[in-house]
Amino acid sequence: MKRVLPEPATSAAPAKKPSTDNTDGFTVDSIPLHHYHLGEDNYAVVSDFGNTINVHIRKFRTDENGRIIPIKKGASFSLFVWESLSDEIHRLGF
């Protein structure tokens, strides 16, 4: 008698959350909702990854096609650190 092996379970890939990462860039006329212009080439970007909210302060540049894209210069903060920093800045009167 031949042994019958169970068929492998077909597991569909888990549904992905809509990405807040914008590697294709954007234009001045179409700044994404989660991007906040801080002046010059600086933006604050709020993102969630792995159910953790982060605030990125990042430098951007404009490419040859007029798209605004992020560069490596920047810093990332957890929500707790960002709120602490923000409270301290307000306390100092900035």
PDB file of N, CA, C and O in Angstrom:
ATOM      1  N   MET A   1       0.837  -1.166   0.000  1.00  0.00           N
ATOM      2  CA  MET A   1       0.000   0.000   0.000  1.00  0.00           C
ATOM      3  C   MET A   1       0.889   1.238   0.000  1.00  0.00           C
ATOM      4  O   MET A   1       1.842   1.343   0.772  1.00  0.00           O
ATOM      5  N   LYS A   2       0.555   2.161  -0.876  1.00  0.00           N
ATOM      6  CA  LYS A   2       1.310   3.395  -0.990  1.00  0.00           C
ATOM      7  C   LYS A   2       0.841   4.392   0.056  1.00  0.00           C
ATOM      8  O   LYS A   2      -0.350   4.530   0.333  1.00  0.00           O
ATOM      9  N   ARG A   3       1.824   5.083   0.629  1.00  0.00           N
ATOM     10  CA  ARG A   3       1.492   6.095   1.632  1.00  0.00           C
ATOM     11  C   ARG A   3       1.094   7.390   0.930  1.00  0.00           C
ATOM     12  O   ARG A   3       1.785   7.851   0.021  1.00  0.00           O
ATOM     13  N   VAL A   4       0.009   7.954   1.346  1.00  0.00           N
ATOM     14  CA  VAL A   4      -0.472   9.195   0.748  1.00  0.00           C
ATOM     15  C   VAL A   4      -0.002  10.354   1.624  1.00  0.00           C
ATOM     16  O   VAL A   4      -0.316  10.421   2.813  1.00  0.00           O
ATOM     17  N   LEU A   5       0.740  11.243   1.024  1.00  0.00           N
ATOM     18  CA  LEU A   5       1.207  12.422   1.756  1.00  0.00           C
ATOM     19  C   LEU A   5       0.187  13.540   1.622  1.00  0.00           C
ATOM     20  O   LEU A   5      -0.404  13.730   0.559  1.00  0.00           O
ATOM     21  N   PRO A   6      -0.011  14.265   2.685  1.00  0.00           N
ATOM     22  CA  PRO A   6      -0.949  15.381   2.578  1.00  0.00           C
ATOM     23  C   PRO A   6      -0.395  16.438   1.622  1.00  0.00           C
ATOM     24  O   PRO A   6       0.811  16.666   1.536  1.00  0.00           O
ATOM     25  N   GLU A   7      -1.307  17.059   0.924  1.00  0.00           N
ATOM     26  CA  GLU A   7      -0.875  18.116   0.007  1.00  0.00           C
ATOM     27  C   GLU A   7      -0.419  19.308   0.826  1.00  0.00           C
ATOM     28  O   GLU A   7      -0.996  19.616   1.868  1.00  0.00           O
ATOM     29  N   PRO A   8       0.622  19.977   0.347  1.00  0.00           N
ATOM     30  CA  PRO A   8       1.095  21.134   1.105  1.00  0.00           C
ATOM     31  C   PRO A   8       0.013  22.205   1.175  1.00  0.00           C
ATOM     32  O   PRO A   8      -0.698  22.482   0.209  1.00  0.00           O
ATOM     33  N   ALA A   9      -0.072  22.778   2.337  1.00  0.00           N
ATOM     34  CA  ALA A   9      -1.067  23.845   2.525  1.00  0.00           C
ATOM     35  C   ALA A   9      -0.637  25.061   1.709  1.00  0.00           C
ATOM     36  O   ALA A   9       0.521  25.476   1.735  1.00  0.00           O
ATOM     37  N   THR A  10      -1.577  25.601   1.007  1.00  0.00           N
ATOM     38  CA  THR A  10      -1.268  26.806   0.241  1.00  0.00           C
ATOM     39  C   THR A  10      -1.589  27.993   1.122  1.00  0.00           C
ATOM     40  O   THR A  10      -2.746  28.290   1.420  1.00  0.00           O
ATOM     41  N   SER A  11      -0.541  28.650   1.520  1.00  0.00           N
ATOM     42  CA  SER A  11      -0.768  29.820   2.375  1.00  0.00           C
ATOM     43  C   SER A  11      -0.582  31.068   1.534  1.00  0.00           C
ATOM     44  O   SER A  11       0.478  31.317   0.962  1.00  0.00           O
ATOM     45  N   ALA A  12      -1.620  31.816   1.485  1.00  0.00           N
ATOM     46  CA  ALA A  12      -1.534  33.076   0.757  1.00  0.00           C
ATOM     47  C   ALA A  12      -0.642  34.018   1.546  1.00  0.00           C
ATOM     48  O   ALA A  12      -0.612  33.985   2.776  1.00  0.00           O
ATOM     49  N   ALA A  13       0.074  34.848   0.830  1.00  0.00           N
ATOM     50  CA  ALA A  13       0.938  35.825   1.490  1.00  0.00           C
ATOM     51  C   ALA A  13       0.070  36.764   2.316  1.00  0.00           C
ATOM     52  O   ALA A  13      -1.021  37.146   1.892  1.00  0.00           O
ATOM     53  N   PRO A  14       0.556  37.134   3.497  1.00  0.00           N
ATOM     54  CA  PRO A  14      -0.241  38.052   4.316  1.00  0.00           C
ATOM     55  C   PRO A  14      -0.432  39.384   3.607  1.00  0.00           C
ATOM     56  O   PRO A  14       0.438  39.856   2.875  1.00  0.00           O
ATOM     57  N   ALA A  15      -1.585  39.967   3.846  1.00  0.00           N
ATOM     58  CA  ALA A  15      -1.887  41.245   3.202  1.00  0.00           C
ATOM     59  C   ALA A  15      -0.929  42.301   3.703  1.00  0.00           C
ATOM     60  O   ALA A  15      -0.661  42.392   4.901  1.00  0.00           O
ATOM     61  N   LYS A  16      -0.414  43.096   2.788  1.00  0.00           N
ATOM     62  CA  LYS A  16       0.513  44.162   3.151  1.00  0.00           C
ATOM     63  C   LYS A  16      -0.255  45.437   3.435  1.00  0.00           C
ATOM     64  O   LYS A  16      -1.282  45.720   2.818  1.00  0.00           O
ATOM     65  N   LYS A  17       0.269  46.202   4.388  1.00  0.00           N
ATOM     66  CA  LYS A  17      -0.309  47.518   4.655  1.00  0.00           C
ATOM     67  C   LYS A  17       0.127  48.446   3.537  1.00  0.00           C
ATOM     68  O   LYS A  17       1.193  48.254   2.951  1.00  0.00           O
ATOM     69  N   PRO A  18      -0.676  49.439   3.239  1.00  0.00           N
ATOM     70  CA  PRO A  18      -0.227  50.412   2.248  1.00  0.00           C
ATOM     71  C   PRO A  18       1.082  51.033   2.711  1.00  0.00           C
ATOM     72  O   PRO A  18       1.235  51.385   3.881  1.00  0.00           O
ATOM     73  N   SER A  19       2.007  51.162   1.801  1.00  0.00           N
ATOM     74  CA  SER A  19       3.322  51.684   2.138  1.00  0.00           C
ATOM     75  C   SER A  19       3.293  53.185   2.337  1.00  0.00           C
ATOM     76  O   SER A  19       2.634  53.918   1.599  1.00  0.00           O
ATOM     77  N   THR A  20       4.031  53.632   3.364  1.00  0.00           N
ATOM     78  CA  THR A  20       4.211  55.063   3.550  1.00  0.00           C
ATOM     79  C   THR A  20       5.588  55.472   3.046  1.00  0.00           C
ATOM     80  O   THR A  20       5.993  56.626   3.185  1.00  0.00           O
ATOM     81  N   ASP A  21       6.297  54.522   2.465  1.00  0.00           N
ATOM     82  CA  ASP A  21       7.608  54.803   1.908  1.00  0.00           C
ATOM     83  C   ASP A  21       7.413  55.293   0.485  1.00  0.00           C
ATOM     84  O   ASP A  21       6.702  54.667  -0.301  1.00  0.00           O
ATOM     85  N   ASN A  22       8.032  56.391   0.160  1.00  0.00           N
ATOM     86  CA  ASN A  22       7.836  56.974  -1.159  1.00  0.00           C
ATOM     87  C   ASN A  22       9.170  57.093  -1.859  1.00  0.00           C
ATOM     88  O   ASN A  22       9.720  58.189  -1.961  1.00  0.00           O
ATOM     89  N   THR A  23       9.712  55.959  -2.352  1.00  0.00           N
ATOM     90  CA  THR A  23      11.019  55.964  -2.972  1.00  0.00           C
ATOM     91  C   THR A  23      10.994  56.542  -4.377  1.00  0.00           C
ATOM     92  O   THR A  23      12.050  56.856  -4.926  1.00  0.00           O
ATOM     93  N   ASP A  24       9.806  56.694  -4.977  1.00  0.00           N
ATOM     94  CA  ASP A  24       9.703  57.283  -6.305  1.00  0.00           C
ATOM     95  C   ASP A  24       9.746  58.799  -6.246  1.00  0.00           C
ATOM     96  O   ASP A  24       9.817  59.455  -7.285  1.00  0.00           O
ATOM     97  N   GLY A  25       9.703  59.356  -5.064  1.00  0.00           N
ATOM     98  CA  GLY A  25       9.721  60.795  -4.905  1.00  0.00           C
ATOM     99  C   GLY A  25       8.347  61.405  -5.119  1.00  0.00           C
ATOM    100  O   GLY A  25       7.352  60.703  -5.300  1.00  0.00           O
ATOM    101  N   PHE A  26       8.321  62.712  -5.093  1.00  0.00           N
ATOM    102  CA  PHE A  26       7.085  63.453  -5.267  1.00  0.00           C
ATOM    103  C   PHE A  26       7.431  64.818  -5.808  1.00  0.00           C
ATOM    104  O   PHE A  26       8.606  65.168  -5.915  1.00  0.00           O
ATOM    105  N   THR A  27       6.423  65.590  -6.150  1.00  0.00           N
ATOM    106  CA  THR A  27       6.659  66.938  -6.649  1.00  0.00           C
ATOM    107  C   THR A  27       6.150  67.938  -5.612  1.00  0.00           C
ATOM    108  O   THR A  27       5.451  67.567  -4.669  1.00  0.00           O
ATOM    109  N   VAL A  28       6.504  69.196  -5.797  1.00  0.00           N
ATOM    110  CA  VAL A  28       6.057  70.247  -4.886  1.00  0.00           C
ATOM    111  C   VAL A  28       4.536  70.316  -4.869  1.00  0.00           C
ATOM    112  O   VAL A  28       3.943  70.650  -3.843  1.00  0.00           O
ATOM    113  N   ASP A  29       3.902  70.004  -5.988  1.00  0.00           N
ATOM    114  CA  ASP A  29       2.442  70.053  -6.087  1.00  0.00           C
ATOM    115  C   ASP A  29       1.757  68.819  -5.499  1.00  0.00           C
ATOM    116  O   ASP A  29       0.537  68.810  -5.337  1.00  0.00           O
ATOM    117  N   SER A  30       2.528  67.779  -5.179  1.00  0.00           N
ATOM    118  CA  SER A  30       1.915  66.537  -4.689  1.00  0.00           C
ATOM    119  C   SER A  30       2.660  65.975  -3.482  1.00  0.00           C
ATOM    120  O   SER A  30       3.040  64.804  -3.481  1.00  0.00           O
ATOM    121  N   ILE A  31       2.871  66.788  -2.466  1.00  0.00           N
ATOM    122  CA  ILE A  31       3.550  66.327  -1.260  1.00  0.00           C
ATOM    123  C   ILE A  31       2.633  65.334  -0.542  1.00  0.00           C
ATOM    124  O   ILE A  31       1.482  65.662  -0.253  1.00  0.00           O
ATOM    125  N   PRO A  32       3.128  64.122  -0.250  1.00  0.00           N
ATOM    126  CA  PRO A  32       2.297  63.118   0.417  1.00  0.00           C
ATOM    127  C   PRO A  32       1.810  63.601   1.784  1.00  0.00           C
ATOM    128  O   PRO A  32       2.441  64.451   2.413  1.00  0.00           O
ATOM    129  N   LEU A  33       0.693  63.056   2.230  1.00  0.00           N
ATOM    130  CA  LEU A  33       0.081  63.472   3.485  1.00  0.00           C
ATOM    131  C   LEU A  33       0.991  63.287   4.687  1.00  0.00           C
ATOM    132  O   LEU A  33       0.910  64.068   5.636  1.00  0.00           O
ATOM    133  N   HIS A  34       1.845  62.293   4.679  1.00  0.00           N
ATOM    134  CA  HIS A  34       2.681  62.000   5.835  1.00  0.00           C
ATOM    135  C   HIS A  34       4.038  62.710   5.784  1.00  0.00           C
ATOM    136  O   HIS A  34       4.909  62.428   6.607  1.00  0.00           O
ATOM    137  N   HIS A  35       4.226  63.625   4.831  1.00  0.00           N
ATOM    138  CA  HIS A  35       5.443  64.428   4.709  1.00  0.00           C
ATOM    139  C   HIS A  35       5.133  65.871   5.131  1.00  0.00           C
ATOM    140  O   HIS A  35       4.118  66.437   4.727  1.00  0.00           O
ATOM    141  N   TYR A  36       6.008  66.450   5.938  1.00  0.00           N
ATOM    142  CA  TYR A  36       5.812  67.819   6.405  1.00  0.00           C
ATOM    143  C   TYR A  36       7.053  68.630   6.072  1.00  0.00           C
ATOM    144  O   TYR A  36       8.145  68.335   6.557  1.00  0.00           O
ATOM    145  N   HIS A  37       6.885  69.651   5.244  1.00  0.00           N
ATOM    146  CA  HIS A  37       8.001  70.472   4.805  1.00  0.00           C
ATOM    147  C   HIS A  37       8.478  71.345   5.959  1.00  0.00           C
ATOM    148  O   HIS A  37       7.684  72.063   6.566  1.00  0.00           O
ATOM    149  N   LEU A  38       9.774  71.285   6.263  1.00  0.00           N
ATOM    150  CA  LEU A  38      10.343  72.037   7.377  1.00  0.00           C
ATOM    151  C   LEU A  38      11.141  73.247   6.913  1.00  0.00           C
ATOM    152  O   LEU A  38      11.695  73.977   7.735  1.00  0.00           O
ATOM    153  N   GLY A  39      11.202  73.464   5.618  1.00  0.00           N
ATOM    154  CA  GLY A  39      11.992  74.557   5.081  1.00  0.00           C
ATOM    155  C   GLY A  39      13.179  74.020   4.303  1.00  0.00           C
ATOM    156  O   GLY A  39      13.690  72.936   4.585  1.00  0.00           O
ATOM    157  N   GLU A  40      13.610  74.800   3.316  1.00  0.00           N
ATOM    158  CA  GLU A  40      14.690  74.403   2.413  1.00  0.00           C
ATOM    159  C   GLU A  40      14.428  73.000   1.875  1.00  0.00           C
ATOM    160  O   GLU A  40      13.358  72.747   1.321  1.00  0.00           O
ATOM    161  N   ASP A  41      15.378  72.087   2.026  1.00  0.00           N
ATOM    162  CA  ASP A  41      15.229  70.725   1.499  1.00  0.00           C
ATOM    163  C   ASP A  41      14.916  69.720   2.599  1.00  0.00           C
ATOM    164  O   ASP A  41      15.166  68.528   2.425  1.00  0.00           O
ATOM    165  N   ASN A  42      14.381  70.167   3.716  1.00  0.00           N
ATOM    166  CA  ASN A  42      14.151  69.310   4.874  1.00  0.00           C
ATOM    167  C   ASN A  42      12.668  68.974   5.027  1.00  0.00           C
ATOM    168  O   ASN A  42      11.795  69.828   4.873  1.00  0.00           O
ATOM    169  N   TYR A  43      12.415  67.699   5.335  1.00  0.00           N
ATOM    170  CA  TYR A  43      11.053  67.221   5.558  1.00  0.00           C
ATOM    171  C   TYR A  43      11.030  66.328   6.791  1.00  0.00           C
ATOM    172  O   TYR A  43      12.000  65.629   7.082  1.00  0.00           O
ATOM    173  N   ALA A  44       9.927  66.357   7.503  1.00  0.00           N
ATOM    174  CA  ALA A  44       9.646  65.366   8.537  1.00  0.00           C
ATOM    175  C   ALA A  44       8.696  64.366   7.895  1.00  0.00           C
ATOM    176  O   ALA A  44       7.703  64.746   7.275  1.00  0.00           O
ATOM    177  N   VAL A  45       9.005  63.105   8.047  1.00  0.00           N
ATOM    178  CA  VAL A  45       8.188  62.043   7.448  1.00  0.00           C
ATOM    179  C   VAL A  45       7.743  61.108   8.561  1.00  0.00           C
ATOM    180  O   VAL A  45       8.571  60.572   9.297  1.00  0.00           O
ATOM    181  N   VAL A  46       6.441  60.914   8.682  1.00  0.00           N
ATOM    182  CA  VAL A  46       5.896  60.000   9.686  1.00  0.00           C
ATOM    183  C   VAL A  46       5.590  58.683   8.987  1.00  0.00           C
ATOM    184  O   VAL A  46       4.886  58.652   7.978  1.00  0.00           O
ATOM    185  N   SER A  47       6.126  57.597   9.535  1.00  0.00           N
ATOM    186  CA  SER A  47       5.893  56.292   8.918  1.00  0.00           C
ATOM    187  C   SER A  47       5.633  55.253   9.995  1.00  0.00           C
ATOM    188  O   SER A  47       5.983  55.436  11.161  1.00  0.00           O
ATOM    189  N   ASP A  48       5.012  54.159   9.577  1.00  0.00           N
ATOM    190  CA  ASP A  48       4.883  53.033  10.493  1.00  0.00           C
ATOM    191  C   ASP A  48       5.470  51.809   9.823  1.00  0.00           C
ATOM    192  O   ASP A  48       5.241  51.548   8.642  1.00  0.00           O
ATOM    193  N   PHE A  49       6.228  51.072  10.602  1.00  0.00           N
ATOM    194  CA  PHE A  49       6.866  49.866  10.112  1.00  0.00           C
ATOM    195  C   PHE A  49       6.833  48.856  11.247  1.00  0.00           C
ATOM    196  O   PHE A  49       7.339  49.121  12.337  1.00  0.00           O
ATOM    197  N   GLY A  50       6.255  47.733  10.995  1.00  0.00           N
ATOM    198  CA  GLY A  50       6.161  46.711  12.035  1.00  0.00           C
ATOM    199  C   GLY A  50       5.368  47.197  13.233  1.00  0.00           C
ATOM    200  O   GLY A  50       5.720  46.911  14.377  1.00  0.00           O
ATOM    201  N   ASN A  51       4.290  47.935  12.968  1.00  0.00           N
ATOM    202  CA  ASN A  51       3.414  48.481  14.015  1.00  0.00           C
ATOM    203  C   ASN A  51       4.127  49.460  14.942  1.00  0.00           C
ATOM    204  O   ASN A  51       3.685  49.674  16.071  1.00  0.00           O
ATOM    205  N   THR A  52       5.224  50.056  14.479  1.00  0.00           N
ATOM    206  CA  THR A  52       5.946  51.074  15.229  1.00  0.00           C
ATOM    207  C   THR A  52       5.927  52.361  14.435  1.00  0.00           C
ATOM    208  O   THR A  52       6.274  52.373  13.254  1.00  0.00           O
ATOM    209  N   ILE A  53       5.524  53.442  15.075  1.00  0.00           N
ATOM    210  CA  ILE A  53       5.504  54.739  14.404  1.00  0.00           C
ATOM    211  C   ILE A  53       6.857  55.399  14.591  1.00  0.00           C
ATOM    212  O   ILE A  53       7.381  55.446  15.704  1.00  0.00           O
ATOM    213  N   ASN A  54       7.422  55.908  13.511  1.00  0.00           N
ATOM    214  CA  ASN A  54       8.699  56.612  13.536  1.00  0.00           C
ATOM    215  C   ASN A  54       8.550  57.961  12.869  1.00  0.00           C
ATOM    216  O   ASN A  54       7.727  58.142  11.971  1.00  0.00           O
ATOM    217  N   VAL A  55       9.360  58.907  13.321  1.00  0.00           N
ATOM    218  CA  VAL A  55       9.435  60.221  12.698  1.00  0.00           C
ATOM    219  C   VAL A  55      10.841  60.365  12.141  1.00  0.00           C
ATOM    220  O   VAL A  55      11.823  60.250  12.874  1.00  0.00           O
ATOM    221  N   HIS A  56      10.932  60.616  10.849  1.00  0.00           N
ATOM    222  CA  HIS A  56      12.221  60.782  10.169  1.00  0.00           C
ATOM    223  C   HIS A  56      12.373  62.256   9.815  1.00  0.00           C
ATOM    224  O   HIS A  56      11.478  62.845   9.209  1.00  0.00           O
ATOM    225  N   ILE A  57      13.481  62.842  10.183  1.00  0.00           N
ATOM    226  CA  ILE A  57      13.831  64.178   9.730  1.00  0.00           C
ATOM    227  C   ILE A  57      14.878  63.934   8.652  1.00  0.00           C
ATOM    228  O   ILE A  57      15.960  63.420   8.933  1.00  0.00           O
ATOM    229  N   ARG A  58      14.557  64.300   7.434  1.00  0.00           N
ATOM    230  CA  ARG A  58      15.393  63.892   6.310  1.00  0.00           C
ATOM    231  C   ARG A  58      15.617  65.041   5.351  1.00  0.00           C
ATOM    232  O   ARG A  58      14.745  65.887   5.154  1.00  0.00           O
ATOM    233  N   LYS A  59      16.813  65.058   4.750  1.00  0.00           N
ATOM    234  CA  LYS A  59      17.121  65.974   3.661  1.00  0.00           C
ATOM    235  C   LYS A  59      16.642  65.334   2.367  1.00  0.00           C
ATOM    236  O   LYS A  59      16.751  64.120   2.190  1.00  0.00           O
ATOM    237  N   PHE A  60      16.118  66.140   1.476  1.00  0.00           N
ATOM    238  CA  PHE A  60      15.669  65.687   0.166  1.00  0.00           C
ATOM    239  C   PHE A  60      16.387  66.512  -0.899  1.00  0.00           C
ATOM    240  O   PHE A  60      16.932  67.576  -0.607  1.00  0.00           O
ATOM    241  N   ARG A  61      16.383  66.025  -2.105  1.00  0.00           N
ATOM    242  CA  ARG A  61      16.916  66.794  -3.231  1.00  0.00           C
ATOM    243  C   ARG A  61      15.967  66.638  -4.405  1.00  0.00           C
ATOM    244  O   ARG A  61      15.148  65.720  -4.443  1.00  0.00           O
ATOM    245  N   THR A  62      16.087  67.540  -5.357  1.00  0.00           N
ATOM    246  CA  THR A  62      15.266  67.474  -6.563  1.00  0.00           C
ATOM    247  C   THR A  62      16.093  66.841  -7.668  1.00  0.00           C
ATOM    248  O   THR A  62      17.198  67.301  -7.956  1.00  0.00           O
ATOM    249  N   ASP A  63      15.566  65.780  -8.297  1.00  0.00           N
ATOM    250  CA  ASP A  63      16.301  65.122  -9.372  1.00  0.00           C
ATOM    251  C   ASP A  63      16.082  65.846 -10.694  1.00  0.00           C
ATOM    252  O   ASP A  63      15.391  66.863 -10.753  1.00  0.00           O
ATOM    253  N   GLU A  64      16.676  65.312 -11.744  1.00  0.00           N
ATOM    254  CA  GLU A  64      16.608  65.956 -13.068  1.00  0.00           C
ATOM    255  C   GLU A  64      15.196  65.984 -13.648  1.00  0.00           C
ATOM    256  O   GLU A  64      14.932  66.754 -14.572  1.00  0.00           O
ATOM    257  N   ASN A  65      14.286  65.167 -13.129  1.00  0.00           N
ATOM    258  CA  ASN A  65      12.901  65.140 -13.601  1.00  0.00           C
ATOM    259  C   ASN A  65      11.971  66.006 -12.759  1.00  0.00           C
ATOM    260  O   ASN A  65      10.761  66.020 -12.986  1.00  0.00           O
ATOM    261  N   GLY A  66      12.530  66.732 -11.784  1.00  0.00           N
ATOM    262  CA  GLY A  66      11.719  67.583 -10.942  1.00  0.00           C
ATOM    263  C   GLY A  66      11.074  66.851  -9.770  1.00  0.00           C
ATOM    264  O   GLY A  66      10.255  67.431  -9.057  1.00  0.00           O
ATOM    265  N   ARG A  67      11.431  65.589  -9.562  1.00  0.00           N
ATOM    266  CA  ARG A  67      10.896  64.804  -8.444  1.00  0.00           C
ATOM    267  C   ARG A  67      11.749  65.065  -7.213  1.00  0.00           C
ATOM    268  O   ARG A  67      12.973  65.148  -7.315  1.00  0.00           O
ATOM    269  N   ILE A  68      11.125  65.194  -6.060  1.00  0.00           N
ATOM    270  CA  ILE A  68      11.824  65.393  -4.794  1.00  0.00           C
ATOM    271  C   ILE A  68      12.043  64.019  -4.185  1.00  0.00           C
ATOM    272  O   ILE A  68      11.090  63.283  -3.926  1.00  0.00           O
ATOM    273  N   ILE A  69      13.318  63.677  -3.956  1.00  0.00           N
ATOM    274  CA  ILE A  69      13.654  62.345  -3.456  1.00  0.00           C
ATOM    275  C   ILE A  69      14.529  62.460  -2.210  1.00  0.00           C
ATOM    276  O   ILE A  69      15.298  63.412  -2.077  1.00  0.00           O
ATOM    277  N   PRO A  70      14.413  61.483  -1.286  1.00  0.00           N
ATOM    278  CA  PRO A  70      15.210  61.536  -0.058  1.00  0.00           C
ATOM    279  C   PRO A  70      16.666  61.174  -0.321  1.00  0.00           C
ATOM    280  O   PRO A  70      16.975  60.396  -1.224  1.00  0.00           O
ATOM    281  N   ILE A  71      17.551  61.752   0.482  1.00  0.00           N
ATOM    282  CA  ILE A  71      18.951  61.345   0.462  1.00  0.00           C
ATOM    283  C   ILE A  71      19.265  60.715   1.814  1.00  0.00           C
ATOM    284  O   ILE A  71      18.394  60.644   2.682  1.00  0.00           O
ATOM    285  N   LYS A  72      20.495  60.257   1.999  1.00  0.00           N
ATOM    286  CA  LYS A  72      20.839  59.522   3.220  1.00  0.00           C
ATOM    287  C   LYS A  72      20.902  60.395   4.465  1.00  0.00           C
ATOM    288  O   LYS A  72      20.745  59.888   5.576  1.00  0.00           O
ATOM    289  N   LYS A  73      21.125  61.684   4.307  1.00  0.00           N
ATOM    290  CA  LYS A  73      21.274  62.550   5.475  1.00  0.00           C
ATOM    291  C   LYS A  73      19.947  62.710   6.194  1.00  0.00           C
ATOM    292  O   LYS A  73      18.963  63.177   5.619  1.00  0.00           O
ATOM    293  N   GLY A  74      19.936  62.318   7.456  1.00  0.00           N
ATOM    294  CA  GLY A  74      18.720  62.446   8.246  1.00  0.00           C
ATOM    295  C   GLY A  74      18.818  61.639   9.517  1.00  0.00           C
ATOM    296  O   GLY A  74      19.818  60.970   9.778  1.00  0.00           O
ATOM    297  N   ALA A  75      17.764  61.715  10.299  1.00  0.00           N
ATOM    298  CA  ALA A  75      17.700  60.983  11.560  1.00  0.00           C
ATOM    299  C   ALA A  75      16.296  60.426  11.729  1.00  0.00           C
ATOM    300  O   ALA A  75      15.324  60.979  11.216  1.00  0.00           O
ATOM    301  N   SER A  76      16.212  59.321  12.457  1.00  0.00           N
ATOM    302  CA  SER A  76      14.927  58.673  12.698  1.00  0.00           C
ATOM    303  C   SER A  76      14.709  58.559  14.205  1.00  0.00           C
ATOM    304  O   SER A  76      15.624  58.212  14.952  1.00  0.00           O
ATOM    305  N   PHE A  77      13.482  58.857  14.638  1.00  0.00           N
ATOM    306  CA  PHE A  77      13.143  58.820  16.051  1.00  0.00           C
ATOM    307  C   PHE A  77      11.896  57.971  16.260  1.00  0.00           C
ATOM    308  O   PHE A  77      10.968  58.002  15.452  1.00  0.00           O
ATOM    309  N   SER A  78      11.885  57.209  17.360  1.00  0.00           N
ATOM    310  CA  SER A  78      10.649  56.531  17.739  1.00  0.00           C
ATOM    311  C   SER A  78       9.664  57.599  18.184  1.00  0.00           C
ATOM    312  O   SER A  78      10.056  58.733  18.462  1.00  0.00           O
ATOM    313  N   LEU A  79       8.397  57.244  18.252  1.00  0.00           N
ATOM    314  CA  LEU A  79       7.386  58.209  18.652  1.00  0.00           C
ATOM    315  C   LEU A  79       7.663  58.741  20.064  1.00  0.00           C
ATOM    316  O   LEU A  79       7.498  59.935  20.316  1.00  0.00           O
ATOM    317  N   PHE A  80       8.079  57.872  20.979  1.00  0.00           N
ATOM    318  CA  PHE A  80       8.376  58.295  22.349  1.00  0.00           C
ATOM    319  C   PHE A  80       9.503  59.321  22.370  1.00  0.00           C
ATOM    320  O   PHE A  80       9.386  60.354  23.029  1.00  0.00           O
ATOM    321  N   VAL A  81      10.586  59.048  21.658  1.00  0.00           N
ATOM    322  CA  VAL A  81      11.725  59.974  21.627  1.00  0.00           C
ATOM    323  C   VAL A  81      11.312  61.278  20.954  1.00  0.00           C
ATOM    324  O   VAL A  81      11.680  62.359  21.415  1.00  0.00           O
ATOM    325  N   TRP A  82      10.549  61.184  19.866  1.00  0.00           N
ATOM    326  CA  TRP A  82      10.098  62.394  19.176  1.00  0.00           C
ATOM    327  C   TRP A  82       9.238  63.271  20.088  1.00  0.00           C
ATOM    328  O   TRP A  82       9.429  64.486  20.135  1.00  0.00           O
ATOM    329  N   GLU A  83       8.295  62.666  20.810  1.00  0.00           N
ATOM    330  CA  GLU A  83       7.450  63.437  21.719  1.00  0.00           C
ATOM    331  C   GLU A  83       8.273  64.068  22.836  1.00  0.00           C
ATOM    332  O   GLU A  83       8.025  65.213  23.212  1.00  0.00           O
ATOM    333  N   SER A  84       9.244  63.339  23.369  1.00  0.00           N
ATOM    334  CA  SER A  84      10.115  63.883  24.416  1.00  0.00           C
ATOM    335  C   SER A  84      10.923  65.057  23.895  1.00  0.00           C
ATOM    336  O   SER A  84      11.028  66.086  24.562  1.00  0.00           O
ATOM    337  N   LEU A  85      11.493  64.910  22.712  1.00  0.00           N
ATOM    338  CA  LEU A  85      12.269  65.986  22.086  1.00  0.00           C
ATOM    339  C   LEU A  85      11.392  67.199  21.808  1.00  0.00           C
ATOM    340  O   LEU A  85      11.791  68.335  22.063  1.00  0.00           O
ATOM    341  N   SER A  86      10.206  66.953  21.287  1.00  0.00           N
ATOM    342  CA  SER A  86       9.277  68.034  20.969  1.00  0.00           C
ATOM    343  C   SER A  86       8.864  68.790  22.235  1.00  0.00           C
ATOM    344  O   SER A  86       8.820  70.020  22.239  1.00  0.00           O
ATOM    345  N   ASP A  87       8.564  68.054  23.306  1.00  0.00           N
ATOM    346  CA  ASP A  87       8.190  68.695  24.574  1.00  0.00           C
ATOM    347  C   ASP A  87       9.333  69.543  25.111  1.00  0.00           C
ATOM    348  O   ASP A  87       9.110  70.645  25.614  1.00  0.00           O
ATOM    349  N   GLU A  88      10.545  69.039  25.008  1.00  0.00           N
ATOM    350  CA  GLU A  88      11.709  69.767  25.514  1.00  0.00           C
ATOM    351  C   GLU A  88      11.965  71.031  24.698  1.00  0.00           C
ATOM    352  O   GLU A  88      12.323  72.068  25.256  1.00  0.00           O
ATOM    353  N   ILE A  89      11.787  70.949  23.390  1.00  0.00           N
ATOM    354  CA  ILE A  89      11.960  72.119  22.534  1.00  0.00           C
ATOM    355  C   ILE A  89      10.936  73.189  22.890  1.00  0.00           C
ATOM    356  O   ILE A  89      11.276  74.369  22.974  1.00  0.00           O
ATOM    357  N   HIS A  90       9.689  72.788  23.099  1.00  0.00           N
ATOM    358  CA  HIS A  90       8.639  73.746  23.485  1.00  0.00           C
ATOM    359  C   HIS A  90       8.926  74.361  24.852  1.00  0.00           C
ATOM    360  O   HIS A  90       8.685  75.549  25.070  1.00  0.00           O
ATOM    361  N   ARG A  91       9.438  73.550  25.761  1.00  0.00           N
ATOM    362  CA  ARG A  91       9.754  74.031  27.106  1.00  0.00           C
ATOM    363  C   ARG A  91      10.855  75.098  27.059  1.00  0.00           C
ATOM    364  O   ARG A  91      10.846  76.048  27.842  1.00  0.00           O
ATOM    365  N   LEU A  92      11.801  74.926  26.131  1.00  0.00           N
ATOM    366  CA  LEU A  92      12.901  75.890  25.994  1.00  0.00           C
ATOM    367  C   LEU A  92      12.490  77.140  25.232  1.00  0.00           C
ATOM    368  O   LEU A  92      13.249  78.107  25.168  1.00  0.00           O
ATOM    369  N   GLY A  93      11.295  77.128  24.656  1.00  0.00           N
ATOM    370  CA  GLY A  93      10.785  78.315  23.989  1.00  0.00           C
ATOM    371  C   GLY A  93      11.139  78.446  22.521  1.00  0.00           C
ATOM    372  O   GLY A  93      11.122  79.552  21.981  1.00  0.00           O
ATOM    373  N   PHE A  94      11.461  77.342  21.863  1.00  0.00           N
ATOM    374  CA  PHE A  94      11.774  77.404  20.426  1.00  0.00           C
ATOM    375  C   PHE A  94      10.518  77.257  19.619  1.00  0.00           C
ATOM    376  O   PHE A  94      10.568  77.282  18.389  1.00  0.00           O
TER     377      PHE A  94
END
